[in-house]
């Protein structure tokens, strides 16, 4: 899907000038505790200086935000700063609607960003297109209290150990030993990355728009088939299998004893567990014998949109510089569980009075997970219409989980339908070179 037409840029450049040039808008797509933390940062920026004022506007979720951003762009009143989820990266790069953040802020030490966050939003030549913001990655959590009741005294590290622990939990009466959501970011994308497995050819699309999907022939296909078997055995539950239909709520309530979930869920878990259960947090599990690689960054980054005057651009740059400060990253991480995005924050945490506080538990683990050895297939995902592909992938694999088809058939169908999306995307941008 072509989010922004290339021909619209000239009109936007001619027409979109704010009545108050020093006032800027930042659109974000989060709710709940994350929205509270974002708005706190906006208020802190406005209180810290008088040169610029940022108006932070929530749009409900990432998908709605994208739809409204498209409409605003075409109406020539788009915000200067836009938060876009990870899967929208290629669409933004090819939209001609944004200015690479590294072009506007050339003096920033962009190599200070953790590799797993930086490479996802970089061009093939290493130029950062958007500033990583609310960065998450996949982590593994356990309810240590419940595991110990079942005789599991060591936190599992491999899938083999998780299933062994799950069988003990089930034998001890647990109806939900392990929970996951069977959505692509967790069970497919992050799994492929840390196991060093490609999702598509051309190194997940980084080397050209003529990539095609290959996941149906990798270790990910075996893992997804295993999830079907483990679910049938009563060891694994999906969202729909839990009481509330939500894996985060199922783990938070004590219904499920182990979970793979975003680092951004940590604060929710710790608040729910307080006074009831002890929690452990670790890197996401590997299959025994497989070499660990970096996990992908999740969450979103912030883009600078075209069509704004110098004063607005200066305001946007000042706000991005503010967000990058270690103190701001620490506050945001402590409030949300999202992972800091620059390496200097770990030093700042280590020197702070709260160095050993549980609120920073995901910082070192998350950064460590995204900083494991990389390969050309673990930089990120640079595939066209990827948001729509996620929907296709989920649709086909859900049929496998419900017994309508085998998982291999589901993945083969998802590959075929996904390749059709890629070819249409390639045709839309015929003659356009990847940045």
C-alpha positions as CSV (number, residue, x, y, z in Angstrom):
1,X,0.0,0.0,0.0
2,X,1.4,3.4,-1.0
3,X,0.7,5.6,2.1
4,X,1.7,8.9,0.6
5,X,1.6,9.8,-3.1
6,X,4.9,11.2,-4.4
7,X,3.1,14.0,-6.3
8,X,1.5,15.4,-3.1
9,X,4.8,16.7,-1.7
10,X,5.0,19.9,-3.8
11,X,1.6,20.9,-2.7
12,X,2.4,20.2,1.0
13,X,5.6,22.2,0.8
14,X,3.7,25.2,-0.7
15,X,0.8,25.2,1.8
16,X,1.6,23.9,5.2
17,X,2.9,26.7,7.5
18,X,1.8,27.0,11.0
19,X,0.2,30.2,12.2
20,X,2.6,30.0,15.2
21,X,5.8,28.7,13.7
22,X,7.4,27.9,17.1
23,X,4.4,25.7,18.0
24,X,4.8,22.1,16.8
25,X,2.6,19.0,16.9
26,X,3.7,15.5,17.7
27,X,1.2,12.7,16.9
28,X,1.5,9.5,18.9
29,X,-0.4,6.2,18.9
30,X,-0.3,4.9,22.5
31,X,-2.8,4.7,25.3
32,X,-2.7,3.7,29.0
33,X,0.5,4.1,31.0
34,X,2.6,4.8,27.9
35,X,0.4,7.7,26.9
36,X,0.7,9.1,30.4
37,X,4.5,8.8,30.1
38,X,4.5,10.5,26.7
39,X,2.4,13.4,27.9
40,X,4.6,13.8,30.9
41,X,7.6,14.2,28.5
42,X,5.7,16.8,26.5
43,X,4.9,18.8,29.6
44,X,8.5,18.5,30.8
45,X,9.8,19.8,27.5
46,X,7.4,22.8,27.5
47,X,8.4,23.6,31.1
48,X,12.1,23.3,30.5
49,X,12.4,26.0,27.8
50,X,10.4,28.9,26.3
51,X,11.5,28.9,22.7
52,X,9.2,26.2,21.5
53,X,5.9,24.5,22.5
54,X,5.0,21.0,21.6
55,X,1.4,19.9,21.4
56,X,1.2,16.1,21.8
57,X,-1.9,14.6,20.2
58,X,-2.9,11.0,20.9
59,X,-4.6,9.1,18.0
60,X,-5.7,5.9,19.9
61,X,-3.4,3.4,18.2
62,X,-0.8,3.1,15.5
63,X,-3.2,2.0,12.8
64,X,-5.6,4.9,13.4
65,X,-2.6,7.3,13.6
66,X,-1.4,6.2,10.1
67,X,-4.8,6.6,8.6
68,X,-5.2,10.1,10.1
69,X,-1.6,11.0,9.0
70,X,-2.4,10.1,5.4
71,X,-5.5,12.3,5.4
72,X,-3.7,15.2,7.1
73,X,-0.8,14.9,4.6
74,X,-3.2,15.1,1.7
75,X,-5.1,18.0,3.3
76,X,-1.7,19.8,3.8
77,X,-1.9,20.0,7.6
78,X,0.2,17.1,8.7
79,X,2.1,17.4,12.0
80,X,5.8,17.9,11.9
81,X,6.5,14.9,14.2
82,X,4.9,11.5,13.7
83,X,5.3,8.3,15.7
84,X,5.1,5.3,13.4
85,X,5.2,1.6,14.4
86,X,8.2,-0.6,13.3
87,X,6.3,-2.3,10.5
88,X,5.6,0.9,8.7
89,X,9.3,1.7,8.2
90,X,9.6,1.0,4.4
91,X,6.4,2.7,3.6
92,X,7.7,5.9,5.4
93,X,11.1,5.7,3.7
94,X,9.5,5.5,0.2
95,X,6.7,8.0,0.9
96,X,8.7,11.2,0.1
97,X,6.8,12.7,3.0
98,X,9.6,12.7,5.6
99,X,13.1,14.1,6.0
100,X,15.7,11.6,7.3
101,X,16.3,12.6,10.9
102,X,20.1,12.3,10.4
103,X,19.9,15.0,7.7
104,X,18.2,17.4,10.0
105,X,20.5,16.5,13.0
106,X,23.9,15.7,11.4
107,X,25.9,16.4,14.5
108,X,24.2,13.8,16.7
109,X,26.3,10.8,17.5
110,X,23.8,8.3,16.0
111,X,26.2,5.4,16.5
112,X,25.5,5.8,20.2
113,X,22.1,4.2,19.6
114,X,22.0,0.5,20.4
115,X,22.5,-1.5,17.2
116,X,19.2,-3.4,17.4
117,X,17.3,-0.2,17.5
118,X,19.4,1.7,14.9
119,X,19.6,-0.8,12.1
120,X,15.8,-1.2,11.9
121,X,15.4,2.4,11.0
122,X,18.6,2.9,8.9
123,X,19.0,3.1,5.2
124,X,21.1,0.4,3.5
125,X,24.0,3.0,3.7
126,X,23.6,3.5,7.4
127,X,21.6,6.8,7.5
128,X,19.0,6.9,10.3
129,X,15.6,7.8,8.9
130,X,13.7,8.1,12.1
131,X,14.7,8.5,15.8
132,X,14.0,5.4,17.8
133,X,11.6,6.3,20.6
134,X,9.5,3.8,22.5
135,X,11.7,0.8,21.9
136,X,10.6,-2.6,23.1
137,X,11.9,-6.1,22.5
138,X,10.7,-9.6,23.4
139,X,11.5,-10.9,26.9
140,X,10.6,-14.0,28.9
141,X,8.8,-13.7,32.2
142,X,7.9,-16.3,34.9
143,X,5.8,-16.4,38.0
144,X,8.6,-17.7,40.2
145,X,6.1,-18.4,43.0
146,X,4.0,-20.7,40.9
147,X,6.9,-22.4,39.3
148,X,8.4,-23.2,42.7
149,X,5.1,-24.7,43.9
150,X,5.4,-27.1,40.9
151,X,9.0,-28.0,41.8
152,X,10.7,-25.8,39.2
153,X,13.5,-24.0,41.0
154,X,15.5,-22.8,38.0
155,X,14.2,-20.4,35.4
156,X,13.9,-22.1,32.1
157,X,16.2,-20.8,29.3
158,X,15.4,-23.0,26.4
159,X,12.2,-24.2,24.7
160,X,13.0,-27.7,25.9
161,X,13.3,-26.5,29.5
162,X,10.1,-24.5,29.2
163,X,8.1,-27.5,28.0
164,X,9.6,-29.6,30.8
165,X,8.5,-27.0,33.3
166,X,5.1,-26.7,31.7
167,X,4.5,-30.4,32.1
168,X,5.3,-30.1,35.8
169,X,3.0,-27.1,36.2
170,X,0.2,-29.0,34.5
171,X,0.7,-32.0,36.7
172,X,0.5,-29.6,39.7
173,X,-2.9,-28.3,38.5
174,X,-2.0,-25.3,36.4
175,X,-4.5,-24.8,33.5
176,X,-2.1,-22.4,31.8
177,X,1.6,-23.2,32.2
178,X,2.7,-20.9,29.3
179,X,0.9,-18.2,27.3
180,X,1.7,-16.5,24.1
181,X,-0.4,-14.6,21.6
182,X,0.4,-16.3,18.3
183,X,0.8,-13.0,16.6
184,X,3.7,-12.4,14.2
185,X,5.8,-10.0,16.2
186,X,6.3,-12.5,19.0
187,X,6.1,-16.0,17.6
188,X,7.5,-15.3,14.2
189,X,9.5,-12.1,13.8
190,X,11.3,-12.1,17.1
191,X,11.8,-15.8,17.0
192,X,13.4,-15.6,13.6
193,X,15.7,-12.8,14.6
194,X,17.2,-14.3,17.7
195,X,17.6,-17.7,16.0
196,X,19.3,-16.0,13.0
197,X,16.6,-17.1,10.5
198,X,15.5,-15.1,7.5
199,X,11.9,-14.0,7.0
200,X,12.4,-13.1,3.4
201,X,15.2,-13.2,0.7
202,X,17.4,-10.2,0.0
203,X,18.1,-10.2,3.7
204,X,14.5,-9.4,4.6
205,X,14.2,-6.9,1.8
206,X,17.2,-4.7,2.7
207,X,18.9,-5.6,-0.6
208,X,16.0,-4.9,-2.9
209,X,12.2,-4.7,-3.5
210,X,12.3,-8.0,-5.4
211,X,12.5,-10.0,-2.2
212,X,10.2,-13.0,-1.5
213,X,9.2,-14.7,1.7
214,X,11.1,-17.8,2.8
215,X,9.8,-18.3,6.4
216,X,7.8,-21.4,5.5
217,X,11.1,-23.3,5.1
218,X,12.9,-22.1,8.2
219,X,13.1,-23.1,11.9
220,X,10.1,-20.8,12.5
221,X,7.9,-23.3,10.6
222,X,9.0,-26.1,13.0
223,X,8.4,-23.9,16.0
224,X,4.9,-22.9,15.0
225,X,4.1,-26.6,14.4
226,X,5.4,-27.3,17.9
227,X,3.1,-24.6,19.3
228,X,0.1,-26.3,17.8
229,X,1.2,-29.6,19.4
230,X,2.0,-28.1,22.8
231,X,-1.4,-26.3,22.8
232,X,-3.2,-29.5,22.1
233,X,-1.3,-31.1,25.0
234,X,-2.5,-28.3,27.3
235,X,0.9,-26.8,27.9
236,X,0.5,-23.6,25.9
237,X,-2.5,-21.2,25.7
238,X,-3.1,-18.5,23.2
239,X,-5.0,-15.2,23.8
240,X,-8.3,-16.7,23.0
241,X,-7.7,-19.6,25.4
242,X,-7.4,-17.4,28.5
243,X,-10.2,-16.2,30.7
244,X,-10.0,-12.6,29.5
245,X,-8.7,-13.2,26.0
246,X,-5.5,-11.3,26.7
247,X,-2.1,-12.8,27.5
248,X,-0.9,-9.9,29.5
249,X,-4.0,-10.0,31.7
250,X,-3.7,-13.7,32.0
251,X,-0.1,-13.6,33.3
252,X,-0.8,-10.5,35.5
253,X,-3.6,-12.3,37.3
254,X,-1.6,-15.4,38.0
255,X,-3.7,-17.5,35.6
256,X,-0.6,-18.3,33.5
257,X,2.8,-19.1,35.0
258,X,5.1,-18.3,32.0
259,X,4.9,-15.8,29.2
260,X,6.8,-14.3,26.3
261,X,5.9,-10.7,26.0
262,X,7.1,-7.2,25.2
263,X,9.5,-5.4,27.6
264,X,6.8,-2.8,27.6
265,X,4.6,-5.1,29.6
266,X,7.0,-5.2,32.6
267,X,5.5,-2.3,34.6
268,X,2.0,-3.9,34.2
269,X,3.3,-7.2,35.5
270,X,5.2,-5.8,38.5
271,X,2.2,-3.7,39.6
272,X,-0.1,-6.7,39.4
273,X,2.4,-9.0,41.2
274,X,3.1,-6.7,44.1
275,X,2.5,-8.5,47.4
276,X,1.3,-11.7,45.6
277,X,4.0,-13.2,43.4
278,X,7.7,-13.0,42.7
279,X,8.6,-12.4,39.0
280,X,11.6,-13.2,36.9
281,X,12.6,-11.6,33.6
282,X,15.1,-12.9,31.1
283,X,15.9,-13.0,27.4
284,X,13.4,-14.8,25.2
285,X,14.1,-18.6,25.0
286,X,16.2,-20.4,22.4
287,X,16.1,-23.9,21.1
288,X,18.9,-25.9,22.6
289,X,22.0,-25.9,20.4
290,X,21.0,-22.7,18.4
291,X,23.3,-19.7,18.5
292,X,21.6,-16.5,19.9
293,X,21.4,-13.4,17.8
294,X,19.9,-10.0,18.4
295,X,16.2,-9.5,18.8
296,X,14.4,-6.9,16.7
297,X,13.4,-3.5,18.1
298,X,9.6,-3.2,18.5
299,X,7.5,-0.2,19.3
300,X,7.9,2.9,17.2
301,X,10.2,5.7,16.1
302,X,9.6,9.4,15.4
303,X,9.7,10.9,11.9
304,X,10.2,14.5,10.8
305,X,7.6,15.3,8.1
306,X,8.2,17.7,5.2
307,X,6.3,20.9,4.6
308,X,7.2,22.9,7.6
309,X,9.1,26.1,8.1
310,X,12.5,26.6,9.7
311,X,11.1,27.6,13.1
312,X,8.9,24.5,13.3
313,X,11.9,22.3,12.2
314,X,14.0,23.9,14.9
315,X,11.3,23.1,17.5
316,X,11.1,19.5,16.3
317,X,14.8,19.1,16.5
318,X,14.8,20.6,20.0
319,X,12.1,18.1,21.1
320,X,14.0,15.2,19.6
321,X,17.2,16.3,21.4
322,X,15.2,16.5,24.7
323,X,13.8,13.0,24.3
324,X,17.3,11.6,23.7
325,X,18.6,12.9,27.0
326,X,19.6,10.0,29.4
327,X,17.4,11.4,32.2
328,X,14.4,11.5,29.9
329,X,15.0,8.0,28.7
330,X,15.4,6.7,32.3
331,X,12.1,8.3,33.4
332,X,10.3,6.9,30.3
333,X,11.8,3.4,30.8
334,X,11.0,3.3,34.5
335,X,7.4,4.4,33.8
336,X,6.7,2.1,30.9
337,X,9.2,-0.8,30.7
338,X,10.3,0.3,27.3
339,X,14.0,-0.1,26.7
340,X,16.4,2.9,26.6
341,X,17.7,3.4,23.0
342,X,21.2,4.8,23.6
343,X,24.1,3.0,25.2
344,X,25.0,5.8,27.6
345,X,21.7,5.3,29.5
346,X,23.0,2.1,31.1
347,X,25.9,4.1,32.6
348,X,23.5,6.7,33.8
349,X,21.4,4.1,35.5
350,X,24.4,2.4,37.1
351,X,25.4,5.8,38.6
352,X,21.9,6.6,39.8
353,X,20.6,5.9,43.3
354,X,18.0,3.6,41.7
355,X,20.6,1.4,39.9
356,X,19.2,-1.8,41.5
357,X,15.6,-0.8,41.4
358,X,13.2,-3.3,39.8
359,X,11.9,-0.4,37.6
360,X,15.1,-0.7,35.5
361,X,15.1,-4.5,35.3
362,X,14.3,-4.6,31.6
363,X,16.8,-1.9,30.6
364,X,20.0,-4.0,30.7
365,X,18.3,-7.2,29.6
366,X,16.5,-5.5,26.7
367,X,19.6,-3.7,25.5
368,X,21.6,-6.9,25.9
369,X,19.0,-8.9,23.8
370,X,19.1,-6.3,21.0
371,X,22.9,-6.2,21.1
372,X,23.6,-9.9,20.6
373,X,25.7,-10.8,17.5
374,X,23.9,-9.6,14.3
375,X,23.7,-11.0,10.8
376,X,22.4,-9.5,7.6
377,X,19.1,-11.2,8.4
378,X,18.7,-9.7,11.8
379,X,18.9,-5.9,11.0
380,X,15.2,-5.7,10.7
381,X,12.3,-6.0,8.2
382,X,12.3,-3.9,5.0
383,X,9.3,-5.4,3.2
384,X,6.5,-3.6,1.4
385,X,2.9,-3.6,2.7
386,X,4.2,-5.4,5.8
387,X,1.3,-4.3,8.0
388,X,-1.1,-6.0,5.6
389,X,1.1,-9.0,5.5
390,X,0.9,-9.4,9.2
391,X,-2.9,-9.6,8.9
392,X,-2.5,-12.3,6.2
393,X,0.0,-14.3,8.3
394,X,-2.3,-14.2,11.3
395,X,-5.4,-15.2,9.3
396,X,-3.7,-18.3,7.9
397,X,-2.0,-19.4,11.1
398,X,-5.2,-19.0,13.1
399,X,-6.8,-21.6,10.8
400,X,-3.9,-23.9,11.7
401,X,-4.4,-23.4,15.5
402,X,-8.1,-24.1,15.1
403,X,-7.4,-27.3,13.2
404,X,-8.7,-26.2,9.8
405,X,-5.4,-26.8,8.1
406,X,-1.9,-27.9,9.1
407,X,0.6,-25.2,10.1
408,X,2.8,-26.0,7.1
409,X,-0.1,-25.4,4.7
410,X,-0.9,-22.2,6.6
411,X,2.6,-20.9,6.2
412,X,2.8,-21.9,2.6
413,X,-0.4,-20.0,1.9
414,X,0.8,-17.0,3.8
415,X,4.0,-17.1,1.8
416,X,2.1,-17.1,-1.5
417,X,-0.3,-14.3,-0.5
418,X,2.6,-12.3,1.0
419,X,4.6,-12.6,-2.2
420,X,1.7,-11.3,-4.1
421,X,1.7,-8.2,-1.9
422,X,5.4,-7.8,-2.4
423,X,5.0,-7.9,-6.2
424,X,2.3,-5.3,-6.2
425,X,4.4,-3.1,-3.9
426,X,7.3,-3.5,-6.2
427,X,5.2,-2.5,-9.2
428,X,3.9,0.5,-7.4
429,X,7.5,1.7,-6.8
430,X,8.9,0.5,-10.1
431,X,12.2,2.3,-10.8
432,X,12.5,3.5,-7.3
433,X,15.7,2.6,-5.5
434,X,15.7,1.6,-1.9
435,X,17.3,4.2,0.3
